[in-house]
Amino acid sequence: MTDTEALFRFVQLELPWALGPADGRYVVRGHAGEPAFILVLRTLGAPQRRLLGRRRTRAAAPEPPPAPVLTARATLVAARPLEGPGERWLAGADLEVEADRAVGVLNAVLHAHRIAAADPSVRPVTRAQALVVRVGVGAGEQVADGRWARAVEVPPARARGRRESVLRPQERLAAILGARDVALACEDLALRAREDADAGRWREAAFQLRVALEAAIAELQPWSGQGDLEARIAALREQRQAVGRIANAALEGGLDDEQIARADAVLGQVEAALRARTQVAMG
């Protein structure tokens, strides 16, 4: 690499499963169709497959070694070169912001692939799931080949909340598996709505929210006499018309800022009511 060669910023993630799209380079376009990023996908360490001969069952060893798994590498390269020295940009960059932005772009690609392939098994990724996250700079072809001029590893995403809140999901899981609690349909619907909302897919979030709201009102009813759930359910009922209007608006096109803010607030109410029910059910 020469001193005058243009450098590009990049974020690279390695994840322990196949992401979905085929290996290759993908142009991610932004405003007015201008290229914003080049996404390079590559499979590493894929287990060897035998294509010849019939597949037959065979005896399993009593203490088998771990089966080899593939690793997917996703490198998101900015389409425009840096204007100044790469070292200066890297020294001043907010690495966590860069990593989170890259995860958002990668998830948008995965969502598009999910739709294009009609494959519901394709799932979004989080920074916490990555084996390693690197942020750096390098020449165009250099970065596309998985190399760089300078890069640093981003620390793992920090756990949010106190230790008690981290342990709570394990307690809930044990309660569900032990038939002491139930998983409600509205919980899954609310999670889907939140996933769409966090990704900025507010039309989809509005559709999910309408169903999640109705399911929550119905499913929370058996606990209405406990804690403050009766008041929470009543408050959710008051949002039916507003959520219906937002969902109808989503059918016709995008939502404006006021509708998005209202949808986000109502989704927060649903989530808070579900947390309150869990606290009641878990004692």
Secondary structure, 3 states (H helix, E strand, C coil): CCCCCCCEEEEEEEECCCCCCCCEEEEEECHHHCEEEEEEEEEECCCCCCCCCCCCCCCCCCCCCCCCCCEEEEEEEECCCCCCCHHHHHHHCCHHHHHHHHHHHHHHHHHHHHHHHCCCCCCCCCHHHCCEEEEEEECHHHHHCCCCCEEEECCCCCCCCCHHHHHHHHHHHHHHHCCCCCCCHHHHHHHHHHHHHHCCCHHHHHHHHHHHHHHHHHHCHHHCCCCCHHHHHHHHHCCHHHHHHHHHHHHHCCCCHHHHHHHHHHHHHHHHHHHHHHHHHHC
